[in-house]
Amino acid sequence: MRVARKRIAQLCSAVAGAAMFLPWHINAGFGGSDTVRGINAGVGRLLLAVCIVTIALVQIGWRPAWIGAGFAGAIAVREILNPSGIGSPDPGLGLWIAAIASAVAVVLLVWDMFAGVRGSDGSDPDTGEPPRRGLSGPLGRRQ
């Protein structure tokens, strides 16, 4: 189950990054008739970079990778609430997808981080496996 949470979180970060190719702001510009994709905005490129770094951090197994997913979600939510385009643009579909996907990734990564905590008796809460005696870490796992 632990691997599934990480893979789904990586997929959510990839979806948030791919959403930058969708409309970011609609009714933008001076005339109010332009549509801006996320990749064309500086903040959108930052969100894409943060999503790529988050995917890499999850892949190498860095537990606080949820911070990157949370930062990407914060960028998207900030753009929804306070758009940075010219005129008064409306948030597009890409922003909503990025915000939701980042929120799901944060929940899954925090869940995985807390699931890695062992019980007071040393048992694994995910599998119910009894505590191991002897060496800890990779040496203790060898049989």
C-alpha positions in Angstrom: 0.0 0.0 0.0 2.9 2.3 0.7 4.2 2.2 -2.8 0.7 2.9 -4.3 0.4 6.1 -2.3 3.7 7.4 -3.6 3.0 6.5 -7.2 -0.4 8.1 -7.0 1.2 11.2 -5.5 3.7 11.3 -8.3 0.9 11.0 -10.9 -0.9 13.9 -9.2 2.2 16.0 -9.4 2.6 15.1 -13.0 -1.0 16.1 -13.7 -0.5 19.4 -11.9 2.5 20.0 -14.1 0.8 19.0 -17.3 -2.1 21.3 -16.4 0.2 24.2 -17.2 -0.4 23.5 -20.9 -4.1 24.1 -20.4 -5.7 27.6 -20.2 -4.4 29.4 -17.1 -6.3 32.7 -17.4 -9.3 33.4 -19.6 -10.6 36.8 -20.5 -7.1 38.2 -20.0 -5.5 41.2 -21.7 -6.6 44.7 -22.2 -9.5 43.7 -24.4 -10.5 40.8 -22.2 -10.4 38.4 -25.1 -7.1 36.6 -24.6 -6.5 33.2 -23.2 -3.2 32.5 -21.4 -1.7 29.1 -21.0 0.2 28.4 -17.8 3.4 27.7 -19.6 3.3 31.3 -21.0 3.2 32.8 -17.5 6.3 33.1 -15.3 4.4 31.7 -12.3 3.1 28.8 -14.5 6.7 27.9 -15.4 7.6 28.0 -11.7 4.7 25.6 -10.9 5.9 23.2 -13.6 9.4 23.2 -12.3 8.2 22.6 -8.7 6.1 19.7 -9.9 9.1 18.1 -11.7 11.3 18.5 -8.6 8.5 17.0 -6.4 8.3 14.0 -8.7 12.0 13.5 -8.5 12.0 13.8 -4.7 9.2 11.3 -4.3 11.2 8.9 -6.7 14.3 9.1 -4.5 12.2 8.6 -1.4 12.6 11.9 0.4 9.8 12.0 2.9 9.3 15.8 3.1 8.5 15.8 -0.7 5.0 16.9 0.4 6.4 20.4 0.9 7.0 20.7 -2.9 3.5 19.5 -3.7 2.1 21.9 -1.1 4.1 24.8 -2.7 2.7 23.9 -6.1 -0.8 23.9 -4.7 -0.2 27.2 -3.0 1.0 28.8 -6.2 -2.2 27.5 -8.0 -4.6 28.6 -5.3 -2.9 32.0 -5.1 -3.4 32.5 -8.8 -7.1 31.4 -8.5 -7.7 33.9 -5.7 -5.5 36.8 -7.0 -4.7 36.5 -10.7 -1.5 38.1 -11.9 -2.5 38.8 -15.5 -3.2 42.1 -17.3 -6.8 43.3 -16.8 -9.0 41.2 -14.6 -8.6 37.6 -15.9 -10.7 34.7 -14.7 -9.0 31.5 -13.6 -8.9 28.8 -16.3 -9.2 25.0 -16.1 -5.5 24.5 -15.8 -5.4 26.3 -12.4 -8.2 24.3 -11.0 -6.7 21.0 -12.1 -3.3 22.0 -10.7 -4.8 23.0 -7.3 -6.8 19.9 -6.9 -4.1 17.5 -8.0 -1.5 19.2 -5.7 -3.9 18.9 -2.8 -4.4 15.2 -3.4 -0.6 14.8 -3.7 -0.1 16.6 -0.4 -2.6 14.4 1.4 -1.1 11.2 0.0 2.5 12.2 0.8 1.6 13.3 4.4 -0.3 10.1 4.9 2.6 8.0 3.6 5.0 10.0 5.9 2.9 9.2 9.0 2.3 5.6 7.9 6.0 5.1 8.1 5.9 5.7 11.9 6.1 2.5 13.9 3.8 1.8 16.8 5.0 2.0 20.4 5.6 -1.7 20.4 7.7 -1.5 17.3 5.2 -3.1 15.0 4.5 -1.9 11.5 1.0 -0.3 11.4 0.5 -1.0 7.7 1.2 -4.7 7.8 0.9 -5.6 11.4 4.4 -7.2 11.3 5.9 -7.7 14.7 9.0 -5.8 15.7 12.4 -7.1 14.6 15.1 -7.7 17.1 18.8 -7.1 16.5 20.2 -4.7 13.9 18.1 -1.9 12.5 18.0 -0.5 9.0 18.9 -2.5 5.9 21.1 -4.9 7.9 18.3 -5.9 10.2 16.0 -6.7 7.3 18.3 -9.4 5.9 17.3 -12.9 6.9 
